[in-house]
């Protein structure tokens, strides 16, 4: 067992008692970078449209990081 794990368990036991030793979720408490601005949404939709206005099913959806490099 890693020393860091042992110290983490000891700290949780001191703070929460036996309840603190139960399995904890590793999921982030708050989502990160999940908001898409209206400007970014508009760019994405423009990229996905064909000349005749139909959506292309094969066109990839770009992340904000990728859009930064496309501009």
Secondary structure, 3 states (H helix, E strand, C coil): CCHHHHHHHHHHHHHHHHHHHCCCCCCCCCCCCCCCCHHHHHHHHHHHECCCCCECCCCCCCCHHHHHHHC
